[in-house]
Amino acid sequence: MIVDLATLDQDQAITQISQLESQLFGPSAWSPNAIRQELNAPARAYWADIDPATTTGIPAIRGYAGTWFDGYDTQIMTIGVAPQHQHHGIGQELLRQIIDQANADHAERILLEVRVDNTPALALYANNGFTRLGLRKRYYQPEGIDAYTMSLDLNPRTIGFQPTHA
């Protein structure tokens, strides 16, 4: 179930996301402090896929995603899905939430960076219409992994004259 991350207890969410970040991104993982700053930064939107049926009474975060909207473009800041929940459609649902929000915000396009070796993410983005724009050398630190930049045009711009209808 996808929920606005703001509806969850922030400290518990940060703890869970931090643990997932370490599992998913290793040395490139965001620290708890970086996660807190990102969640509280202006023009950000974050969602979580949760399993509300836990024995602890605390919703378990199975995946999370966040964006930054600058008034023109929506930038995907992160998408992550717990390893044991991958290949069950959670990433697709989170990406659908991002696309829906970007459309609601009247964004012109969605931009992102993705590791060149992240085959599942590259397939997810390609299957949803994203195209490669370029390559950022050694973008992911400290490993020095390259990143593809990708884009999904939401409101294509017309260049030139448009026909008039009388």
N, C-alpha and C positions, 0 to 999 in steps of 0.2 A: 504494500500500500504506500503510495507516494504522498508525503506530507510536506508542508512548508517547514523547513528546519527551525524557524522561529517559534513554532508551536511546541518544540521539545525543550527540556531543561538544557540550557546552554552548556553547563559544565559537564553533564553526562554525555551530551552530543560530542563535545570536543574530545573527551576521553576516548570515546568509541571511534571517532574519525581518526584520531591520532594513531590508534592501534592499527586501523585499516591502512592508513597511509604508510606505516612502517612495513606492513606485509606486502603492499602493492608496489611501492616506489623505492624501497630500500634507502640508500643514502640520499636520494632526492626528496624524501618525504618531508612534508611540512611539519614543523614543530608544533606542539600545542599552542604556543604563543602566536605563531604565524597563523594558525587556524583561527584563533580568537580575533586577531586583527582583521583577517579576511572577512569573517562573518559580520564584523561590526563596521566594515568600510562602507563608504557611501555608494549608492547605486548598485548594490549587490543583491542577488537573489539566490537562495540556497534551498535545496530540497533533499529529502532523505527517503529511501525506501525502507520501511520498517516492518518488523515482525512484531505486532502488538501482543501476540500470544506467548509471552515469555513467563517463566516461573518466577522471575524476580520482580515482576510488575513494572520493570523499566523496558520501554520499547527497544528492541535490538535493531541497530542500523545495519542493513544488509548492503546498502549502496548509498551514494551521495553525489550531488552535482551542484555546481554553482556557476553563476554568470556575473558579468559586469556589463551594464548598458550605459553607453556614453551619449545617448541621444540620437545616435545614428547606427552604430554597430553594436551587436551583442557579442561579447567575447566570452567563450567558454573558459572558465578558470580551472575547472577540474571536473572529472567524472571518475568515480571509483566504485567497484563492486567487489565485495568480499570474495576471495577465491572459491569458497565452497558454494557460493550462490551465482557464480558466473555461468553463462550459457543457459539461463532460465528466463531471459527477456528483461531483466532489471535494467541493464544498460540502455536497451531500446526504450523502455518506459521513461527513464530519466531524460534521455535525449528528446523524446517526444514532448516532455514537459518543457524543456528548454525551447524547443521550436515553437510550441504554443505560446509561451510567454513572450518570446521575441516577436511573434506576429501580433500579439496583444499590445506590445510596446511600439508597434509600427517600425521595428528595426528594418533597415535596408538589407542587412546580411548578418550572418553568424560567422565569426572567425574563431580559429583555434590553432594550437600547436599540439603535435602528437609525436611521440618518439618514432623514429623510422623503423624500429624493431618491434613495435607493438602491433603485431598482425591482427589480433582480434579488434582492437580499436579502429585500425585503418579500414577493416571490412565494415564495421558498424557505420562509420562516417560515409564511406563510399556507397553503401546500401541505402543511405538516407539522402543522397544527392550532393554530398560535399565533394569538392574538387580540390586538387593540390594547386597551391599558388607558388610555393617556393620551398627552399631549404634553409634552415638556420643551423649553421655549423656549430657543433659543441654546445648546443643550447642547454641541455640538461646537465647540470653540475651536481656533484663533483665528478661524475663518470665521464663527462665530455661526449655524451651521446647527441647525435644530430636530431633535429626535429623538422618534420614537414609542417608548413603552414597550410591550412585548408580553409575553404570558404563555402558557404551555402547562401546564394542570393535569394532573398525573400521577396523583394520588390525590385525586379530588374528595371534599370533605367533605360529609357528610350533615347537614343542619340539621333539627332537629325530631325527632319520635319515629320510630323504626324499628319495623316490625311484628315481633312475636315469633312464633316457630314452635314450636308445642307438640309 
